[in-house]
Amino acid sequence: MIRHVVFFSARDRADYDRIHDGLSLLAQIPHHRHFELGRNLQGDMISDAPVDIVVYAEFEDEAALAAYKAHPLYEESIRRVRPLRDQRIAADFTAS
């Protein structure tokens, strides 16, 4: 199983809802086993880059993750969110 975690920071706090709405499109993509989207509840006092919104998804394998990223709704989400976000940090790892 592949776990996919992505952290987003907003350029402007006024855009939180628009970023969340754009990322919520990802839940409609059928290739994940599990999908969650939420706002970060705590700040990291060590980091200069706050995390505002988190995407967490699980995929059966790398092929399912690739199909997810190739889906048109993934591209639409990027189109909506990229202009509003400051940073995006993603990690994919294999879980046992």
N, C-alpha and C positions, 0 to 999 in steps of 0.2 A: 504494500500500500504506500502511496505517495501522499505526504502531507504538504500542503501549499499554504504559506502564511505571508501576507502582504500588509505592510504598515504604510499608512498615508498621513501626511501632515498637510493642513490647509494653508494656502497663502493668506486667506482672510477668514476669520472665524465666522463671518456672516455667510460663508458658502458651505458650512457643514451640511446643511440639509440637501443642497444641490449635489454635493459629493456623495453623500449617502444614497440619494436617489439614483445617481448614475451607477454606483457600485451595486445597487440592489438588482439591476438587470442581470448580473452574473448568476443569481439564484435560479433564473429561468433556464440556464444552459443544462441540458440533460446528462452530461458526462460525469458529473461528480457523484460520489456516494453520500457525501455530507457537505453542507455549506452553512457558514455562519458569517454574519456581518454585524459589527457593533462599534460603538464609540469607546475609546479608551477611558477607563475610569480613574487612572492616576497618571501623574506626570513623573518623568524620570529626572531627578535633580542633577544627575551626572551628565546627561546628554544635552547637547545644544539643539538637537532636532526633536521637537515634541512629536509624539504619535497621537493623532487625533482619531483615526478610524482604522479598524483592523478587519481584514478578510481572512477567513480560515476555511479551507476546503480539503476534502480527502478524495483521492482518486485510486481506482483499482490498480493502475499501472501507468507507466510513462505514456503509453498510447492514448489512454483516456485523458490525461493532462494535456497532451498535444491537441487532441480533438476539441477540448474545452477552449484552448487558446486560439484555435482556428475558427471557432463559431462566430457568426456575424454579430451576435449580441456582445461578445467580448470586445470586438472592434468598436461597437457603438458605445460601450461603457468607457473605453479609452478616450474616444472623441469627446465625450461629455466631461470626464473627470480631469484629464491632463491639463487643460488650461486653468483649472481651479486649485490644483495641488501644488505644494511646494516640493515635497520629497515623496518618493516611493521606494520602499525597501522590501524586496521579496526574497523568500527562501523556500526551497523545495527539498524535502528529505524523505528517505525511505524509513518507514516505521515497521517494526516487527509485529 
